[in-house]
Amino acid sequence: MKKIFLLTSFILMVATACNRDFDQPNPNNPTIASFWKSQNDAIKGINAVYSTFHRTATLYSRFLFYHGMLRSDEGYGSGGDITLNNVMSFNQTNYNEGLTAGTWQNLFVGVFRANQVLAYVPGIEMDEALKTRIIGEAKFLRSLFYFNLTLYYGRPPIILEPSSPTDRPTNATNAEAWAQVERDLMEAAPALPLRYTGDDLGRATRGAAMGLLGKAYLQQNKYQEAANALAWFITGEGKGVYTLVANYQDNFKASTENNSESIFEIQFRFNPNENTDDDVDETRINNTGTSIARFYGPPGGDFGFSDGAARRWVVNEFHKEKTATNERDPRLAATFLFDSTDVRGPAFTQVYGQTFAQRYGSTGLKSMVWFRKQLNDNEQGRTEERFSSPNNHRLLRYADVLLMYAEALNGIGQTVQAYPYVDQVRARAGLRPLSVVMPGLSKDAFLAQLKHERITELSGETWRFADLQRWGDLGPQLASRDPEFTNFVIGRNEWYPIPQSDIDLNPNLTQNPRY
């Protein structure tokens, strides 16, 4: 599959929301004013926005997996990175810690790059259809950056123009930030195509915009708006564009990327000569892969550091129900690497060329569970993980849309109408229809079951923290299955602290509550 990677003679100048000192220009780079002249410049510019996804470890190369998974009750910091372990267990004391401050700052790098496209591409003489599409892509990407800023930091400043060192933006409210996400997506959707081919495969589509819009509405418990947006896939223009793939694991293999179930993927590519994660350093070769496989992989050999692992209770969730043929839920083996990834047990479970029993059977690691969806151990003969994995991250899948649509319908009192969409997801896993095994559920009981369905379908895909936040389930009560939640303070830990260094630079920014 072709993927979007074009960073040649120019990378957009970067700035964060809160005024890093970039007064000294790089004499080797063209100025902003001299750059935005041609159609080729517009294409380079939008490609640089996509490049933000994998610049440094702070976004989709690694840290956003930590934020969505390890900070939730499904995972924890399991290795020797004490800083990571403390932040994930709600013991953060340094508000400039790179794990959170770095993510904040690089999300704003993405915002800044998108803002440049939106400011300068309209003035370029070029193919009008391509111009419209590029503007739509920039709005989608800015909305995704702000989605993460709003989800994890709550009150980011809203910056819609290329920023300068003298800007002093104020915090938005949480509602204002979500409203900006919605606005960008509603404007992006009609400008984007339904599909791409060739070198453009992987760019934002209309379906990506509508799926993220539905997720943004649902995150705010705006059930009617979410149902309206997600209906685009069910009864609207997007009907039939996406389908569930037959093999669940095909959603997590490098060899089956950008398939019929995929709505939006973070594109990665292995670059054997890479020597930097900094995509503005043109003297070196950029890493266009992701490092998460190396950091999530189990320990031993060259395949992992085990910095993040899954809680055992999540495995038990898959055992609550067998398939219609009395087998184990097949999604379990695709989701986790543990002593019984192979149902026959540790003597048959393969871990990078050896059995689980051989590697860990007599050690303290014999009860460990590792997230598998970001690993490449399913490749035949794989005995190592690199810091530049080519395996795309499936950010939005059609199965997620079906479950979100069911949740939205249930939220507006249409529980009976919600059943078929859960049934589609269950059927792929070989489970009997929910409408057969649990008919007539009340609204609250149906939501409780949906929480289970999202665990078995979506564990290890970065959405668990968002789910818990949306449902109002974050709190010390989760300590019964994740001891780290003993430290969780309601009214504080739903969001990360805003970096103190940014507040020091900008007196108009205020810290999040109770920090």
C-alpha positions as CSV (number, residue, x, y, z in Angstrom):
1,M,0.0,0.0,0.0
2,K,1.2,3.5,-0.8
3,K,1.3,5.9,2.2
4,I,1.6,9.6,2.7
5,F,5.2,10.6,3.3
6,L,6.6,13.7,1.6
7,L,8.9,15.9,3.4
8,T,11.5,17.2,1.0
9,S,13.0,20.7,0.9
10,F,10.7,22.3,3.4
11,I,9.1,21.6,6.7
12,L,6.6,24.1,8.1
13,M,8.0,26.3,10.8
14,V,6.8,25.0,14.2
15,A,5.4,26.8,17.2
16,T,3.5,25.8,20.2
17,A,0.4,27.5,21.6
18,C,2.3,29.3,24.3
19,N,5.1,31.2,22.5
20,R,8.3,29.3,22.3
21,D,11.1,31.6,21.2
22,F,11.4,31.2,17.5
23,D,12.5,34.8,16.8
24,Q,15.8,33.6,15.2
25,P,15.0,32.3,11.7
26,N,16.9,29.4,10.2
27,P,18.7,31.0,7.2
28,N,18.6,27.6,5.4
29,N,14.8,27.6,5.3
30,P,12.6,29.8,3.2
31,T,10.4,32.2,5.0
32,I,6.7,31.5,5.3
33,A,5.8,34.4,3.0
34,S,8.1,33.1,0.2
35,F,7.0,29.4,0.5
36,W,3.3,29.4,-0.2
37,K,3.3,30.0,-4.0
38,S,2.4,26.8,-5.9
39,Q,0.2,23.7,-5.9
40,N,3.2,21.7,-5.0
41,D,3.8,23.9,-2.0
42,A,0.2,23.3,-0.9
43,I,0.7,19.5,-1.1
44,K,4.0,19.7,0.8
45,G,2.3,21.8,3.4
46,I,-0.6,19.4,4.1
47,N,1.8,16.5,4.1
48,A,3.8,18.2,6.9
49,V,0.6,18.3,9.0
50,Y,0.3,14.5,8.6
51,S,3.9,14.2,9.5
52,T,3.2,15.6,13.0
53,F,1.6,12.2,13.9
54,H,5.0,10.6,14.1
55,R,7.4,13.5,14.8
56,T,9.0,12.6,18.2
57,A,7.6,9.9,20.5
58,T,5.0,12.3,22.0
59,L,2.0,11.6,19.7
60,Y,1.0,8.4,17.7
61,S,4.5,7.0,17.7
62,R,4.1,6.2,21.3
63,F,2.8,8.5,24.0
64,L,-0.9,8.7,22.9
65,F,-1.0,4.9,23.4
66,Y,0.1,5.5,27.0
67,H,-2.4,8.2,27.6
68,G,-5.4,6.2,26.2
69,M,-4.5,2.8,27.5
70,L,-2.1,2.9,30.5
71,R,-3.8,5.8,32.2
72,S,-7.1,3.8,32.0
73,D,-7.9,0.7,34.0
74,E,-7.0,-1.7,31.2
75,G,-3.3,-1.1,31.4
76,Y,-0.4,0.2,33.6
77,G,3.3,1.1,33.5
78,S,4.9,-2.2,33.9
79,G,8.6,-1.6,33.2
80,G,11.5,0.4,34.7
81,D,10.4,3.8,33.4
82,I,9.6,5.4,36.8
83,T,8.4,8.6,35.3
84,L,5.9,6.8,33.1
85,N,4.8,4.6,36.0
86,N,4.2,7.6,38.2
87,V,2.2,9.6,35.6
88,M,0.1,6.6,34.7
89,S,-0.7,6.0,38.4
90,F,-1.8,9.6,39.0
91,N,1.3,10.6,40.9
92,Q,2.5,13.3,38.7
93,T,4.3,16.2,40.5
94,N,6.3,17.7,37.6
95,Y,3.9,19.6,35.4
96,N,6.6,20.1,32.8
97,E,7.1,16.3,32.5
98,G,7.8,15.5,28.8
99,L,5.2,12.7,28.8
100,T,2.4,15.2,29.2
101,A,4.0,18.5,28.3
102,G,5.6,17.0,25.2
103,T,2.2,15.7,23.9
104,W,0.6,19.1,24.6
105,Q,3.3,20.9,22.7
106,N,3.4,18.6,19.7
107,L,-0.3,18.6,19.4
108,F,0.0,22.4,19.1
109,V,2.8,21.9,16.5
110,G,0.1,20.1,14.5
111,V,-2.4,22.9,15.1
112,F,0.1,25.4,13.9
113,R,0.9,23.5,10.8
114,A,-2.8,23.1,10.0
115,N,-3.3,26.8,10.6
116,Q,-0.7,27.6,8.0
117,V,-2.4,25.5,5.4
118,L,-5.7,27.1,6.2
119,A,-4.2,30.6,6.1
120,Y,-2.1,30.4,2.9
121,V,-3.5,27.7,0.6
122,P,-6.7,29.7,-0.2
123,G,-4.5,32.3,-1.9
124,I,-2.6,29.9,-4.1
125,E,-3.6,29.7,-7.8
126,M,-4.0,25.9,-8.3
127,D,-6.6,23.2,-9.1
128,E,-9.7,24.3,-7.2
129,A,-10.9,20.8,-6.5
130,L,-7.5,19.9,-5.0
131,K,-7.4,23.2,-3.0
132,T,-10.8,22.4,-1.5
133,R,-9.7,18.9,-0.5
134,I,-6.5,20.1,1.1
135,I,-8.4,22.7,3.1
136,G,-10.8,19.9,4.2
137,E,-7.8,17.7,5.2
138,A,-6.3,20.6,7.3
139,K,-9.6,21.1,9.1
140,F,-9.9,17.4,9.8
141,L,-6.3,17.2,11.1
142,R,-6.7,20.3,13.3
143,S,-9.9,18.8,14.7
144,L,-8.0,15.6,15.6
145,F,-5.3,17.5,17.4
146,Y,-7.9,19.5,19.3
147,F,-9.8,16.3,20.0
148,N,-6.8,15.0,21.9
149,L,-6.0,18.3,23.5
150,T,-9.6,18.6,24.8
151,L,-9.8,14.9,25.9
152,Y,-6.6,14.9,27.8
153,Y,-6.1,18.6,28.9
154,G,-9.7,19.8,29.0
155,R,-9.2,23.6,28.5
156,P,-6.7,24.3,25.6
157,P,-6.5,27.7,24.1
158,I,-8.2,27.9,20.7
159,I,-5.8,29.1,18.0
160,L,-7.1,29.4,14.5
161,E,-4.5,31.5,12.8
162,P,-0.7,31.0,12.5
163,S,0.6,32.1,15.8
164,S,3.4,34.5,16.6
165,P,5.7,34.8,19.7
166,T,3.7,37.7,21.0
167,D,0.4,35.9,21.2
168,R,-1.1,35.4,24.7
169,P,-4.1,33.1,24.2
170,T,-6.5,32.3,27.0
171,N,-7.9,28.9,27.9
172,A,-11.1,27.9,26.2
173,T,-13.7,26.2,28.3
174,N,-14.1,22.5,27.7
175,A,-17.4,23.1,25.9
176,E,-15.8,25.8,23.7
177,A,-13.0,23.4,22.8
178,W,-15.4,20.6,21.9
179,A,-17.4,23.1,19.8
180,Q,-14.3,23.9,17.8
181,V,-13.7,20.2,17.1
182,E,-17.3,19.9,15.9
183,R,-17.0,23.0,13.7
184,D,-13.9,21.9,12.0
185,L,-15.3,18.4,11.3
186,M,-18.6,19.7,9.9
187,E,-16.7,22.0,7.6
188,A,-14.2,19.3,6.6
189,A,-16.6,16.6,5.7
190,P,-18.2,18.0,2.5
191,A,-14.7,19.0,1.2
192,L,-13.3,15.5,1.5
193,P,-13.7,12.5,-0.9
194,L,-15.2,9.2,0.0
195,R,-12.1,7.2,-1.0
196,Y,-8.5,7.6,-2.2
197,T,-6.3,5.4,-4.4
198,G,-2.6,5.2,-5.1
199,D,-0.2,7.6,-3.3
200,D,-3.1,9.4,-1.6
201,L,-4.4,6.3,0.2
202,G,-4.5,7.1,3.9
203,R,-5.5,10.8,3.7
204,A,-8.6,12.0,5.6
205,T,-11.9,11.0,4.0
206,R,-15.4,12.2,4.5
207,G,-16.0,9.0,6.5
208,A,-13.1,9.9,8.8
209,A,-14.6,13.3,9.4
210,M,-18.1,11.9,10.1
211,G,-16.7,9.2,12.4
212,L,-14.7,11.6,14.4
213,L,-17.6,14.0,14.6
214,G,-19.8,11.2,16.0
215,K,-17.2,10.4,18.5
216,A,-16.8,14.0,19.6
217,Y,-20.5,14.3,20.1
218,L,-20.7,11.0,22.0
219,Q,-17.8,12.1,24.2
220,Q,-20.0,14.9,25.4
221,N,-23.1,12.7,25.8
222,K,-24.8,14.5,23.0
223,Y,-26.6,11.4,21.9
224,Q,-29.0,12.8,19.3
225,E,-26.2,14.7,17.6
226,A,-24.0,11.6,17.7
227,A,-26.8,9.5,16.2
228,N,-27.3,12.0,13.4
229,A,-23.6,12.1,12.5
230,L,-23.1,8.3,12.7
231,A,-26.2,7.6,10.7
232,W,-24.1,8.8,7.7
233,F,-22.6,5.3,7.8
234,I,-25.8,3.4,8.3
235,T,-28.5,5.0,6.2
236,G,-26.7,8.0,4.6
237,E,-24.2,8.6,2.0
238,G,-21.6,6.4,3.7
239,K,-23.8,3.3,3.7
240,G,-21.9,0.4,2.1
241,V,-18.6,2.3,2.0
242,Y,-17.2,0.3,5.0
243,T,-17.7,-3.3,6.0
244,L,-16.4,-5.5,8.8
245,V,-13.5,-7.6,7.6
246,A,-14.0,-11.4,8.1
247,N,-10.8,-11.9,10.1
248,Y,-10.7,-9.7,13.2
249,Q,-6.9,-9.8,13.4
250,D,-6.6,-8.2,9.9
251,N,-7.3,-4.9,11.6
252,F,-3.9,-5.1,13.3
253,K,-1.5,-6.5,10.8
254,A,0.9,-4.5,8.7
255,S,0.0,-6.8,5.7
256,T,-3.7,-5.9,5.8
257,E,-3.7,-2.1,6.3
258,N,-6.3,0.3,4.9
259,N,-8.9,-2.5,4.5
260,S,-12.6,-2.2,4.2
261,E,-13.2,-1.7,7.9
262,S,-10.6,1.1,8.3
263,I,-12.0,4.6,8.4
264,F,-8.8,6.4,9.4
265,E,-5.4,5.1,10.0
266,I,-2.2,6.7,11.3
267,Q,0.1,5.8,8.5
268,F,3.6,4.4,9.3
269,R,6.4,3.1,7.2
270,F,9.6,1.3,8.0
271,N,12.6,3.4,7.0
272,P,15.8,1.3,7.4
273,N,18.1,4.3,7.3
274,E,16.3,6.5,9.8
275,N,18.3,8.3,12.4
276,T,16.0,11.0,13.8
277,D,12.5,11.5,15.1
278,D,12.7,15.2,14.4
279,D,11.0,15.9,11.1
280,V,12.3,19.4,10.9
281,D,16.0,18.2,10.8
282,E,16.6,18.0,7.1
283,T,20.3,17.0,7.7
284,R,19.2,13.6,8.9
285,I,16.7,10.8,7.8
286,N,13.3,10.9,9.5
287,N,11.8,7.9,11.2
288,T,8.4,7.4,9.6
289,G,7.6,4.3,11.7
290,T,6.3,3.9,15.2
291,S,8.2,2.9,18.3
292,I,5.3,1.6,20.3
293,A,5.9,-2.1,19.4
294,R,9.4,-1.9,20.9
295,F,8.1,-0.4,24.1
296,Y,5.0,-2.5,24.5
297,G,6.7,-5.8,23.5
298,P,7.3,-8.4,26.2
299,P,10.9,-8.4,27.7
300,G,13.7,-10.5,26.3
301,G,15.9,-10.5,23.2
302,D,15.3,-7.6,20.8
303,F,11.6,-7.5,20.9
304,G,10.5,-5.4,23.9
305,F,11.0,-3.3,27.0
306,S,7.6,-4.1,28.5
307,D,7.0,-0.5,29.5
308,G,3.3,-1.0,29.3
309,A,1.1,-4.0,30.0
310,A,-2.5,-5.0,30.4
311,R,-4.4,-5.8,33.5
312,R,-5.5,-9.4,34.0
313,W,-9.1,-8.5,34.6
314,V,-9.5,-7.5,30.9
315,V,-8.6,-11.1,29.9
316,N,-11.3,-12.4,32.2
317,E,-13.8,-10.1,30.5
318,F,-13.4,-12.3,27.3
319,H,-14.2,-15.4,29.3
320,K,-17.7,-14.2,30.2
321,E,-19.2,-15.6,27.1
322,K,-18.4,-18.4,24.6
323,T,-19.1,-18.4,20.9
324,A,-22.1,-20.0,19.4
325,T,-20.0,-23.1,18.9
326,N,-18.8,-23.1,22.5
327,E,-15.3,-21.8,21.7
328,R,-13.4,-19.0,23.3
329,D,-13.9,-15.5,22.0
330,P,-11.3,-15.4,19.1
331,R,-10.6,-11.7,19.7
332,L,-8.8,-12.5,22.9
333,A,-5.8,-14.0,21.1
334,A,-5.6,-11.1,18.7
335,T,-5.8,-8.6,21.5
336,F,-3.3,-9.9,24.1
337,L,-0.1,-11.8,24.4
338,F,-0.2,-13.9,27.6
339,D,0.2,-17.4,28.9
340,S,-2.8,-18.6,27.0
341,T,-2.9,-16.6,23.8
342,D,-3.0,-20.1,22.3
343,V,-6.0,-21.6,24.1
344,R,-4.0,-24.8,24.8
345,G,-1.8,-22.8,27.2
346,P,1.8,-21.7,27.8
347,A,3.4,-24.7,26.2
348,F,1.8,-23.8,22.9
349,T,1.6,-20.0,23.0
350,Q,4.4,-18.5,20.8
351,V,6.4,-15.5,21.9
352,Y,8.7,-14.4,19.2
353,G,9.9,-17.9,18.3
354,Q,9.7,-19.5,21.7
355,T,6.8,-20.8,23.8
356,F,5.6,-18.7,26.7
357,A,6.5,-21.6,29.0
358,Q,10.1,-21.5,27.7
359,R,10.5,-17.8,28.1
360,Y,8.5,-17.0,31.2
361,G,7.2,-20.2,32.7
362,S,9.5,-20.2,35.7
363,T,9.8,-16.4,36.2
364,G,7.8,-13.7,37.9
365,L,6.5,-12.8,34.4
366,K,4.3,-15.9,34.0
367,S,1.1,-14.0,34.9
368,M,1.9,-11.0,32.7
369,V,-0.4,-9.8,29.9
370,W,0.9,-7.6,27.0
371,F,-1.1,-5.6,24.5
372,R,-0.7,-7.4,21.1
373,K,-2.5,-5.1,18.6
374,Q,0.5,-2.8,18.2
375,L,3.0,-5.7,17.9
376,N,4.3,-7.5,14.9
377,D,4.7,-11.0,16.4
378,N,2.1,-12.3,14.0
379,E,4.6,-12.0,11.1
380,Q,6.1,-15.4,10.3
381,G,9.7,-15.7,11.6
382,R,9.5,-12.4,13.5
383,T,12.1,-12.4,16.4
384,E,12.5,-8.7,17.0
385,E,10.7,-5.4,17.2
386,R,12.3,-2.2,15.9
387,F,11.9,1.5,16.9
388,S,10.3,2.1,13.4
389,S,7.5,-0.4,13.1
390,P,5.5,0.0,9.8
391,N,2.2,-1.2,11.3
392,N,-0.5,1.4,10.9
393,H,-2.6,2.4,13.9
394,R,-6.3,2.0,13.1
395,L,-7.6,5.1,14.8
396,L,-11.2,4.7,13.6
397,R,-12.8,1.4,12.6
398,Y,-16.3,0.6,11.4
399,A,-16.8,-1.7,14.3
400,D,-16.3,1.2,16.6
401,V,-18.8,3.2,14.6
402,L,-21.4,0.4,15.0
403,L,-20.9,0.3,18.8
404,M,-21.0,4.1,19.0
405,Y,-24.2,4.3,17.0
406,A,-25.8,1.7,19.3
407,E,-24.7,3.8,22.3
408,A,-26.2,6.9,20.8
409,L,-29.5,5.3,19.9
410,N,-29.7,3.8,23.4
411,G,-29.0,7.3,24.8
412,I,-32.0,8.7,23.0
413,G,-34.3,5.9,24.2
414,Q,-34.1,3.8,21.1
415,T,-32.7,0.7,22.8
416,V,-34.6,-1.8,20.6
417,Q,-33.3,-0.2,17.5
418,A,-29.7,-0.3,18.8
419,Y,-29.5,-4.1,19.1
420,P,-28.7,-4.9,15.4
421,Y,-25.5,-2.8,15.4
422,V,-24.1,-4.6,18.4
423,D,-25.2,-7.9,16.8
424,Q,-23.1,-7.2,13.7
425,V,-20.0,-6.8,15.8
426,R,-20.7,-9.9,17.8
427,A,-21.5,-12.0,14.7
428,R,-18.0,-11.4,13.4
429,A,-16.6,-12.8,16.6
430,G,-18.9,-15.8,16.4
431,L,-21.1,-14.8,19.4
432,R,-24.8,-15.3,19.4
433,P,-26.9,-12.2,18.8
434,L,-27.4,-10.0,21.8
435,S,-31.0,-9.7,20.7
436,V,-31.2,-13.5,21.4
437,V,-29.2,-13.9,24.5
438,M,-30.2,-10.7,26.3
439,P,-33.4,-9.4,24.7
440,G,-35.4,-6.5,26.2
441,L,-32.7,-4.8,28.2
442,S,-33.5,-1.5,29.8
443,K,-31.6,1.6,28.8
444,D,-29.2,1.3,31.7
445,A,-28.7,-2.4,31.4
446,F,-28.0,-2.0,27.6
447,L,-25.3,0.6,28.3
448,A,-23.8,-1.7,30.9
449,Q,-23.6,-4.4,28.3
450,L,-22.2,-2.0,25.7
451,K,-19.4,-1.3,28.1
452,H,-18.5,-5.0,28.0
453,E,-18.8,-5.1,24.2
454,R,-16.4,-2.2,23.8
455,I,-13.9,-4.0,26.0
456,T,-13.9,-7.2,24.0
457,E,-13.9,-5.4,20.6
458,L,-11.7,-2.3,21.3
459,S,-9.3,-3.1,24.1
460,G,-5.7,-2.0,23.3
461,E,-6.8,0.6,20.7
462,T,-6.4,3.8,22.8
463,W,-10.1,4.5,23.5
464,R,-10.5,3.1,27.0
465,F,-9.7,6.3,28.9
466,A,-12.0,8.2,26.7
467,D,-14.8,5.7,27.3
468,L,-14.4,5.9,31.0
469,Q,-14.3,9.7,31.0
470,R,-17.5,9.8,28.9
471,W,-19.4,7.4,31.1
472,G,-18.3,9.2,34.3
473,D,-16.7,6.0,35.5
474,L,-13.3,7.4,36.4
475,G,-12.7,7.3,40.1
476,P,-11.2,5.4,43.1
477,Q,-13.8,2.7,42.7
478,L,-11.8,1.3,39.8
479,A,-9.0,0.4,42.3
480,S,-10.7,-3.0,42.7
481,R,-9.3,-4.0,39.3
482,D,-6.6,-1.4,38.9
483,P,-4.8,-0.5,42.2
484,E,-3.4,2.7,40.7
485,F,-6.9,4.3,40.8
486,T,-6.5,4.5,44.6
487,N,-4.6,7.7,43.8
488,F,-7.3,9.1,41.5
489,V,-8.8,12.4,42.6
490,I,-12.2,13.2,41.2
491,G,-12.3,16.7,39.8
492,R,-8.6,16.6,39.0
493,N,-7.3,13.5,37.3
494,E,-9.8,13.5,34.5
495,W,-7.4,15.8,32.8
496,Y,-3.6,16.2,32.7
497,P,-2.0,19.4,34.1
498,I,-1.3,22.1,31.5
499,P,2.5,22.5,31.3
500,Q,3.7,24.9,33.9
501,S,6.4,26.2,31.5
502,D,3.6,27.4,29.1
503,I,1.7,29.1,31.9
504,D,5.0,30.8,33.0
505,L,5.4,32.1,29.4
506,N,1.8,33.1,29.1
507,P,0.1,34.8,32.1
508,N,-3.3,34.4,30.3
509,L,-3.3,30.7,30.7
510,T,-4.5,29.1,34.0
511,Q,-3.8,25.7,35.4
512,N,-6.4,22.9,35.5
513,P,-8.5,22.5,38.7
514,R,-6.8,21.1,41.8
515,Y,-3.2,21.0,40.3
